[in-house]
Amino acid sequence: MSSQPHQDHRQRLVTQGIAAPGDHVLLTRGDHMNAHGGTNTMKILDVEASHE
């Protein structure tokens, strides 16, 4: 398991060419399905270069 939360997601975005190191990605999540305007969480993730 990765030591940083969301690192696997960020690496997948880079691998698929959706994001590049240095980009910022917004992650939003709502608690209720089929409810409009229910975003309860927003995170701004920094996409960093891989340290493999």
PDB file of N, CA, C, O and CB in Angstrom:
ATOM      1  N   MET A   1       0.848  -1.174   0.000  1.00  0.00           N
ATOM      2  CA  MET A   1       0.000   0.000   0.000  1.00  0.00           C
ATOM      3  C   MET A   1       0.894   1.237   0.000  1.00  0.00           C
ATOM      4  O   MET A   1       1.953   1.240   0.628  1.00  0.00           O
ATOM      5  CB  MET A   1      -0.965  -0.002   1.223  1.00  0.00           C
ATOM      6  N   SER A   2       0.477   2.268  -0.690  1.00  0.00           N
ATOM      7  CA  SER A   2       1.234   3.503  -0.800  1.00  0.00           C
ATOM      8  C   SER A   2       1.193   4.279   0.507  1.00  0.00           C
ATOM      9  O   SER A   2       0.203   4.235   1.236  1.00  0.00           O
ATOM     10  CB  SER A   2       0.696   4.358  -1.941  1.00  0.00           C
ATOM     11  N   SER A   3       2.287   4.996   0.799  1.00  0.00           N
ATOM     12  CA  SER A   3       2.306   5.798   2.020  1.00  0.00           C
ATOM     13  C   SER A   3       1.523   7.091   1.863  1.00  0.00           C
ATOM     14  O   SER A   3       1.093   7.674   2.858  1.00  0.00           O
ATOM     15  CB  SER A   3       3.734   6.111   2.417  1.00  0.00           C
ATOM     16  N   GLN A   4       1.326   7.554   0.617  1.00  0.00           N
ATOM     17  CA  GLN A   4       0.545   8.760   0.382  1.00  0.00           C
ATOM     18  C   GLN A   4      -0.839   8.397  -0.117  1.00  0.00           C
ATOM     19  O   GLN A   4      -0.975   7.577  -1.025  1.00  0.00           O
ATOM     20  CB  GLN A   4       1.251   9.679  -0.620  1.00  0.00           C
ATOM     21  N   PRO A   5      -1.872   8.999   0.466  1.00  0.00           N
ATOM     22  CA  PRO A   5      -3.226   8.742  -0.034  1.00  0.00           C
ATOM     23  C   PRO A   5      -3.346   9.191  -1.484  1.00  0.00           C
ATOM     24  O   PRO A   5      -2.787  10.219  -1.866  1.00  0.00           O
ATOM     25  CB  PRO A   5      -4.277   9.463   0.838  1.00  0.00           C
ATOM     26  N   HIS A   6      -4.053   8.445  -2.272  1.00  0.00           N
ATOM     27  CA  HIS A   6      -4.364   8.769  -3.664  1.00  0.00           C
ATOM     28  C   HIS A   6      -3.178   8.647  -4.621  1.00  0.00           C
ATOM     29  O   HIS A   6      -3.312   8.996  -5.794  1.00  0.00           O
ATOM     30  CB  HIS A   6      -4.902  10.154  -3.736  1.00  0.00           C
ATOM     31  N   GLN A   7      -2.019   8.163  -4.158  1.00  0.00           N
ATOM     32  CA  GLN A   7      -0.853   8.076  -5.041  1.00  0.00           C
ATOM     33  C   GLN A   7      -1.134   7.148  -6.230  1.00  0.00           C
ATOM     34  O   GLN A   7      -0.718   7.452  -7.348  1.00  0.00           O
ATOM     35  CB  GLN A   7       0.378   7.577  -4.256  1.00  0.00           C
ATOM     36  N   ASP A   8      -1.823   6.035  -6.016  1.00  0.00           N
ATOM     37  CA  ASP A   8      -2.144   5.122  -7.118  1.00  0.00           C
ATOM     38  C   ASP A   8      -3.014   5.803  -8.163  1.00  0.00           C
ATOM     39  O   ASP A   8      -2.835   5.576  -9.359  1.00  0.00           O
ATOM     40  CB  ASP A   8      -2.850   3.874  -6.588  1.00  0.00           C
ATOM     41  N   HIS A   9      -3.950   6.631  -7.728  1.00  0.00           N
ATOM     42  CA  HIS A   9      -4.828   7.344  -8.653  1.00  0.00           C
ATOM     43  C   HIS A   9      -4.039   8.362  -9.470  1.00  0.00           C
ATOM     44  O   HIS A   9      -4.242   8.490 -10.677  1.00  0.00           O
ATOM     45  CB  HIS A   9      -5.962   8.042  -7.888  1.00  0.00           C
ATOM     46  N   ARG A  10      -3.141   9.083  -8.806  1.00  0.00           N
ATOM     47  CA  ARG A  10      -2.330  10.073  -9.514  1.00  0.00           C
ATOM     48  C   ARG A  10      -1.433   9.396 -10.537  1.00  0.00           C
ATOM     49  O   ARG A  10      -1.286   9.892 -11.654  1.00  0.00           O
ATOM     50  CB  ARG A  10      -1.486  10.887  -8.526  1.00  0.00           C
ATOM     51  N   GLN A  11      -0.830   8.267 -10.170  1.00  0.00           N
ATOM     52  CA  GLN A  11       0.048   7.554 -11.099  1.00  0.00           C
ATOM     53  C   GLN A  11      -0.748   7.052 -12.304  1.00  0.00           C
ATOM     54  O   GLN A  11      -0.245   7.090 -13.427  1.00  0.00           O
ATOM     55  CB  GLN A  11       0.747   6.372 -10.387  1.00  0.00           C
ATOM     56  N   ARG A  12      -1.955   6.593 -12.096  1.00  0.00           N
ATOM     57  CA  ARG A  12      -2.796   6.132 -13.202  1.00  0.00           C
ATOM     58  C   ARG A  12      -3.123   7.282 -14.156  1.00  0.00           C
ATOM     59  O   ARG A  12      -3.114   7.094 -15.373  1.00  0.00           O
ATOM     60  CB  ARG A  12      -4.093   5.506 -12.663  1.00  0.00           C
ATOM     61  N   LEU A  13      -3.412   8.468 -13.616  1.00  0.00           N
ATOM     62  CA  LEU A  13      -3.690   9.630 -14.462  1.00  0.00           C
ATOM     63  C   LEU A  13      -2.475   9.983 -15.325  1.00  0.00           C
ATOM     64  O   LEU A  13      -2.626  10.349 -16.491  1.00  0.00           O
ATOM     65  CB  LEU A  13      -4.093  10.838 -13.595  1.00  0.00           C
ATOM     66  N   VAL A  14      -1.279   9.874 -14.756  1.00  0.00           N
ATOM     67  CA  VAL A  14      -0.060  10.154 -15.517  1.00  0.00           C
ATOM     68  C   VAL A  14       0.150   9.077 -16.578  1.00  0.00           C
ATOM     69  O   VAL A  14       0.462   9.391 -17.726  1.00  0.00           O
ATOM     70  CB  VAL A  14       1.170  10.235 -14.576  1.00  0.00           C
ATOM     71  N   THR A  15      -0.017   7.815 -16.202  1.00  0.00           N
ATOM     72  CA  THR A  15       0.171   6.705 -17.144  1.00  0.00           C
ATOM     73  C   THR A  15      -0.765   6.807 -18.332  1.00  0.00           C
ATOM     74  O   THR A  15      -0.374   6.493 -19.456  1.00  0.00           O
ATOM     75  CB  THR A  15      -0.040   5.376 -16.443  1.00  0.00           C
ATOM     76  N   GLN A  16      -1.992   7.242 -18.099  1.00  0.00           N
ATOM     77  CA  GLN A  16      -2.980   7.349 -19.171  1.00  0.00           C
ATOM     78  C   GLN A  16      -2.882   8.665 -19.939  1.00  0.00           C
ATOM     79  O   GLN A  16      -3.654   8.894 -20.869  1.00  0.00           O
ATOM     80  CB  GLN A  16      -4.368   7.203 -18.600  1.00  0.00           C
ATOM     81  N   GLY A  17      -1.945   9.528 -19.562  1.00  0.00           N
ATOM     82  CA  GLY A  17      -1.751  10.783 -20.274  1.00  0.00           C
ATOM     83  C   GLY A  17      -2.781  11.846 -19.951  1.00  0.00           C
ATOM     84  O   GLY A  17      -2.896  12.835 -20.676  1.00  0.00           O
ATOM     85  N   ILE A  18      -3.529  11.663 -18.882  1.00  0.00           N
ATOM     86  CA  ILE A  18      -4.557  12.629 -18.487  1.00  0.00           C
ATOM     87  C   ILE A  18      -3.933  13.778 -17.702  1.00  0.00           C
ATOM     88  O   ILE A  18      -4.376  14.920 -17.823  1.00  0.00           O
ATOM     89  CB  ILE A  18      -5.656  11.943 -17.648  1.00  0.00           C
ATOM     90  N   ALA A  19      -2.915  13.491 -16.902  1.00  0.00           N
ATOM     91  CA  ALA A  19      -2.233  14.503 -16.105  1.00  0.00           C
ATOM     92  C   ALA A  19      -0.732  14.299 -16.246  1.00  0.00           C
ATOM     93  O   ALA A  19      -0.271  13.232 -16.650  1.00  0.00           O
ATOM     94  CB  ALA A  19      -2.669  14.434 -14.610  1.00  0.00           C
ATOM     95  N   ALA A  20       0.021  15.336 -15.908  1.00  0.00           N
ATOM     96  CA  ALA A  20       1.483  15.280 -15.961  1.00  0.00           C
ATOM     97  C   ALA A  20       2.035  15.781 -14.637  1.00  0.00           C
ATOM     98  O   ALA A  20       1.368  16.547 -13.942  1.00  0.00           O
ATOM     99  CB  ALA A  20       2.044  16.122 -17.152  1.00  0.00           C
ATOM    100  N   PRO A  21       3.258  15.354 -14.273  1.00  0.00           N
ATOM    101  CA  PRO A  21       3.860  15.875 -13.048  1.00  0.00           C
ATOM    102  C   PRO A  21       3.846  17.401 -13.056  1.00  0.00           C
ATOM    103  O   PRO A  21       4.192  18.030 -14.056  1.00  0.00           O
ATOM    104  CB  PRO A  21       5.301  15.353 -12.888  1.00  0.00           C
ATOM    105  N   GLY A  22       3.445  17.985 -11.941  1.00  0.00           N
ATOM    106  CA  GLY A  22       3.306  19.427 -11.817  1.00  0.00           C
ATOM    107  C   GLY A  22       1.866  19.895 -11.943  1.00  0.00           C
ATOM    108  O   GLY A  22       1.550  21.025 -11.569  1.00  0.00           O
ATOM    109  N   ASP A  23       0.982  19.040 -12.468  1.00  0.00           N
ATOM    110  CA  ASP A  23      -0.438  19.376 -12.590  1.00  0.00           C
ATOM    111  C   ASP A  23      -1.125  19.274 -11.231  1.00  0.00           C
ATOM    112  O   ASP A  23      -0.603  18.665 -10.297  1.00  0.00           O
ATOM    113  CB  ASP A  23      -1.134  18.449 -13.613  1.00  0.00           C
ATOM    114  N   HIS A  24      -2.308  19.885 -11.141  1.00  0.00           N
ATOM    115  CA  HIS A  24      -3.185  19.750  -9.982  1.00  0.00           C
ATOM    116  C   HIS A  24      -4.477  19.096 -10.459  1.00  0.00           C
ATOM    117  O   HIS A  24      -4.969  19.397 -11.547  1.00  0.00           O
ATOM    118  CB  HIS A  24      -3.465  21.143  -9.299  1.00  0.00           C
ATOM    119  N   VAL A  25      -5.020  18.204  -9.645  1.00  0.00           N
ATOM    120  CA  VAL A  25      -6.244  17.485  -9.975  1.00  0.00           C
ATOM    121  C   VAL A  25      -7.248  17.717  -8.853  1.00  0.00           C
ATOM    122  O   VAL A  25      -6.895  17.636  -7.676  1.00  0.00           O
ATOM    123  CB  VAL A  25      -5.971  15.957 -10.184  1.00  0.00           C
ATOM    124  N   LEU A  26      -8.502  18.006  -9.213  1.00  0.00           N
ATOM    125  CA  LEU A  26      -9.566  18.148  -8.218  1.00  0.00           C
ATOM    126  C   LEU A  26     -10.282  16.818  -8.051  1.00  0.00           C
ATOM    127  O   LEU A  26     -10.681  16.196  -9.036  1.00  0.00           O
ATOM    128  CB  LEU A  26     -10.569  19.259  -8.629  1.00  0.00           C
ATOM    129  N   LEU A  27     -10.443  16.387  -6.831  1.00  0.00           N
ATOM    130  CA  LEU A  27     -11.168  15.168  -6.503  1.00  0.00           C
ATOM    131  C   LEU A  27     -12.401  15.585  -5.717  1.00  0.00           C
ATOM    132  O   LEU A  27     -12.283  16.179  -4.645  1.00  0.00           O
ATOM    133  CB  LEU A  27     -10.276  14.153  -5.690  1.00  0.00           C
ATOM    134  N   THR A  28     -13.586  15.276  -6.243  1.00  0.00           N
ATOM    135  CA  THR A  28     -14.825  15.602  -5.533  1.00  0.00           C
ATOM    136  C   THR A  28     -15.589  14.331  -5.225  1.00  0.00           C
ATOM    137  O   THR A  28     -15.501  13.341  -5.950  1.00  0.00           O
ATOM    138  CB  THR A  28     -15.700  16.568  -6.359  1.00  0.00           C
ATOM    139  N   ARG A  29     -16.344  14.377  -4.132  1.00  0.00           N
ATOM    140  CA  ARG A  29     -17.114  13.207  -3.714  1.00  0.00           C
ATOM    141  C   ARG A  29     -18.361  13.684  -2.999  1.00  0.00           C
ATOM    142  O   ARG A  29     -18.307  14.597  -2.175  1.00  0.00           O
ATOM    143  CB  ARG A  29     -16.273  12.268  -2.798  1.00  0.00           C
ATOM    144  N   GLY A  30     -19.478  13.066  -3.316  1.00  0.00           N
ATOM    145  CA  GLY A  30     -20.729  13.348  -2.630  1.00  0.00           C
ATOM    146  C   GLY A  30     -21.197  12.114  -1.878  1.00  0.00           C
ATOM    147  O   GLY A  30     -20.868  10.990  -2.257  1.00  0.00           O
ATOM    148  N   ASP A  31     -21.945  12.315  -0.839  1.00  0.00           N
ATOM    149  CA  ASP A  31     -22.404  11.194  -0.009  1.00  0.00           C
ATOM    150  C   ASP A  31     -23.666  10.513  -0.517  1.00  0.00           C
ATOM    151  O   ASP A  31     -23.871   9.329  -0.249  1.00  0.00           O
ATOM    152  CB  ASP A  31     -22.644  11.673   1.378  1.00  0.00           C
ATOM    153  N   HIS A  32     -24.520  11.236  -1.246  1.00  0.00           N
ATOM    154  CA  HIS A  32     -25.808  10.676  -1.632  1.00  0.00           C
ATOM    155  C   HIS A  32     -25.895  10.501  -3.140  1.00  0.00           C
ATOM    156  O   HIS A  32     -25.684  11.455  -3.889  1.00  0.00           O
ATOM    157  CB  HIS A  32     -26.946  11.565  -1.138  1.00  0.00           C
ATOM    158  N   MET A  33     -26.201   9.303  -3.588  1.00  0.00           N
ATOM    159  CA  MET A  33     -26.389   9.056  -5.013  1.00  0.00           C
ATOM    160  C   MET A  33     -27.734   9.629  -5.452  1.00  0.00           C
ATOM    161  O   MET A  33     -28.693   9.652  -4.681  1.00  0.00           O
ATOM    162  CB  MET A  33     -26.307   7.537  -5.329  1.00  0.00           C
ATOM    163  N   ASN A  34     -27.790  10.083  -6.684  1.00  0.00           N
ATOM    164  CA  ASN A  34     -29.001  10.636  -7.295  1.00  0.00           C
ATOM    165  C   ASN A  34     -29.514  11.893  -6.603  1.00  0.00           C
ATOM    166  O   ASN A  34     -30.692  12.228  -6.725  1.00  0.00           O
ATOM    167  CB  ASN A  34     -30.083   9.600  -7.293  1.00  0.00           C
ATOM    168  N   ALA A  35     -28.651  12.587  -5.885  1.00  0.00           N
ATOM    169  CA  ALA A  35     -29.021  13.850  -5.253  1.00  0.00           C
ATOM    170  C   ALA A  35     -28.184  14.951  -5.883  1.00  0.00           C
ATOM    171  O   ALA A  35     -26.956  14.861  -5.894  1.00  0.00           O
ATOM    172  CB  ALA A  35     -28.814  13.800  -3.699  1.00  0.00           C
ATOM    173  N   HIS A  36     -28.819  15.979  -6.403  1.00  0.00           N
ATOM    174  CA  HIS A  36     -28.114  17.067  -7.067  1.00  0.00           C
ATOM    175  C   HIS A  36     -27.525  18.029  -6.051  1.00  0.00           C
ATOM    176  O   HIS A  36     -28.147  18.342  -5.036  1.00  0.00           O
ATOM    177  CB  HIS A  36     -29.048  17.809  -8.015  1.00  0.00           C
ATOM    178  N   GLY A  37     -26.300  18.502  -6.345  1.00  0.00           N
ATOM    179  CA  GLY A  37     -25.656  19.492  -5.486  1.00  0.00           C
ATOM    180  C   GLY A  37     -25.166  18.939  -4.169  1.00  0.00           C
ATOM    181  O   GLY A  37     -25.060  19.678  -3.190  1.00  0.00           O
ATOM    182  N   GLY A  38     -24.865  17.660  -4.125  1.00  0.00           N
ATOM    183  CA  GLY A  38     -24.480  17.050  -2.854  1.00  0.00           C
ATOM    184  C   GLY A  38     -23.005  16.760  -2.720  1.00  0.00           C
ATOM    185  O   GLY A  38     -22.645  15.765  -2.091  1.00  0.00           O
ATOM    186  N   THR A  39     -22.122  17.590  -3.288  1.00  0.00           N
ATOM    187  CA  THR A  39     -20.699  17.346  -3.129  1.00  0.00           C
ATOM    188  C   THR A  39     -20.279  17.767  -1.733  1.00  0.00           C
ATOM    189  O   THR A  39     -20.391  18.937  -1.368  1.00  0.00           O
ATOM    190  CB  THR A  39     -19.881  18.099  -4.203  1.00  0.00           C
ATOM    191  N   ASN A  40     -19.799  16.819  -0.961  1.00  0.00           N
ATOM    192  CA  ASN A  40     -19.438  17.085   0.424  1.00  0.00           C
ATOM    193  C   ASN A  40     -17.935  17.217   0.638  1.00  0.00           C
ATOM    194  O   ASN A  40     -17.503  17.771   1.649  1.00  0.00           O
ATOM    195  CB  ASN A  40     -19.972  15.997   1.301  1.00  0.00           C
ATOM    196  N   THR A  41     -17.137  16.717  -0.299  1.00  0.00           N
ATOM    197  CA  THR A  41     -15.694  16.726  -0.139  1.00  0.00           C
ATOM    198  C   THR A  41     -15.040  17.179  -1.430  1.00  0.00           C
ATOM    199  O   THR A  41     -15.431  16.751  -2.516  1.00  0.00           O
ATOM    200  CB  THR A  41     -15.180  15.339   0.272  1.00  0.00           C
ATOM    201  N   MET A  42     -14.041  18.049  -1.311  1.00  0.00           N
ATOM    202  CA  MET A  42     -13.230  18.424  -2.461  1.00  0.00           C
ATOM    203  C   MET A  42     -11.778  18.467  -2.007  1.00  0.00           C
ATOM    204  O   MET A  42     -11.447  19.105  -1.008  1.00  0.00           O
ATOM    205  CB  MET A  42     -13.683  19.802  -3.062  1.00  0.00           C
ATOM    206  N   LYS A  43     -10.909  17.775  -2.758  1.00  0.00           N
ATOM    207  CA  LYS A  43      -9.482  17.775  -2.458  1.00  0.00           C
ATOM    208  C   LYS A  43      -8.738  18.226  -3.699  1.00  0.00           C
ATOM    209  O   LYS A  43      -9.126  17.900  -4.821  1.00  0.00           O
ATOM    210  CB  LYS A  43      -8.994  16.370  -1.992  1.00  0.00           C
ATOM    211  N   ILE A  44      -7.667  18.977  -3.492  1.00  0.00           N
ATOM    212  CA  ILE A  44      -6.781  19.363  -4.581  1.00  0.00           C
ATOM    213  C   ILE A  44      -5.516  18.522  -4.419  1.00  0.00           C
ATOM    214  O   ILE A  44      -4.807  18.622  -3.417  1.00  0.00           O
ATOM    215  CB  ILE A  44      -6.465  20.923  -4.568  1.00  0.00           C
ATOM    216  N   LEU A  45      -5.251  17.685  -5.436  1.00  0.00           N
ATOM    217  CA  LEU A  45      -4.107  16.787  -5.396  1.00  0.00           C
ATOM    218  C   LEU A  45      -3.002  17.308  -6.297  1.00  0.00           C
ATOM    219  O   LEU A  45      -3.270  17.727  -7.423  1.00  0.00           O
ATOM    220  CB  LEU A  45      -4.515  15.369  -5.811  1.00  0.00           C
ATOM    221  N   ASP A  46      -1.772  17.290  -5.823  1.00  0.00           N
ATOM    222  CA  ASP A  46      -0.605  17.618  -6.636  1.00  0.00           C
ATOM    223  C   ASP A  46      -0.130  16.341  -7.315  1.00  0.00           C
ATOM    224  O   ASP A  46       0.024  15.310  -6.660  1.00  0.00           O
ATOM    225  CB  ASP A  46       0.535  18.259  -5.771  1.00  0.00           C
ATOM    226  N   VAL A  47       0.102  16.403  -8.609  1.00  0.00           N
ATOM    227  CA  VAL A  47       0.636  15.261  -9.347  1.00  0.00           C
ATOM    228  C   VAL A  47       2.150  15.434  -9.349  1.00  0.00           C
ATOM    229  O   VAL A  47       2.673  16.420  -9.868  1.00  0.00           O
ATOM    230  CB  VAL A  47       0.046  15.170 -10.826  1.00  0.00           C
ATOM    231  N   GLU A  48       2.841  14.471  -8.766  1.00  0.00           N
ATOM    232  CA  GLU A  48       4.294  14.544  -8.637  1.00  0.00           C
ATOM    233  C   GLU A  48       4.950  13.494  -9.521  1.00  0.00           C
ATOM    234  O   GLU A  48       4.303  12.545  -9.963  1.00  0.00           O
ATOM    235  CB  GLU A  48       4.724  14.356  -7.170  1.00  0.00           C
ATOM    236  N   ALA A  49       6.238  13.676  -9.771  1.00  0.00           N
ATOM    237  CA  ALA A  49       7.007  12.681 -10.518  1.00  0.00           C
ATOM    238  C   ALA A  49       7.125  11.416  -9.675  1.00  0.00           C
ATOM    239  O   ALA A  49       7.193  11.480  -8.447  1.00  0.00           O
ATOM    240  CB  ALA A  49       8.419  13.230 -10.898  1.00  0.00           C
ATOM    241  N   SER A  50       7.148  10.278 -10.340  1.00  0.00           N
ATOM    242  CA  SER A  50       7.263   8.992  -9.653  1.00  0.00           C
ATOM    243  C   SER A  50       8.652   8.854  -9.033  1.00  0.00           C
ATOM    244  O   SER A  50       9.641   9.310  -9.606  1.00  0.00           O
ATOM    245  CB  SER A  50       6.987   7.822 -10.628  1.00  0.00           C
ATOM    246  N   HIS A  51       8.720   8.229  -7.871  1.00  0.00           N
ATOM    247  CA  HIS A  51       9.996   8.019  -7.169  1.00  0.00           C
ATOM    248  C   HIS A  51      10.368   6.559  -7.153  1.00  0.00           C
ATOM    249  O   HIS A  51      10.828   6.047  -6.132  1.00  0.00           O
ATOM    250  CB  HIS A  51       9.924   8.548  -5.738  1.00  0.00           C
ATOM    251  N   GLU A  52      10.176   5.873  -8.275  1.00  0.00           N
ATOM    252  CA  GLU A  52      10.466   4.427  -8.330  1.00  0.00           C
ATOM    253  C   GLU A  52      11.926   4.175  -8.530  1.00  0.00           C
ATOM    254  O   GLU A  52      12.349   3.021  -8.601  1.00  0.00           O
ATOM    255  CB  GLU A  52       9.681   3.756  -9.441  1.00  0.00           C
TER     256      GLU A  52
END
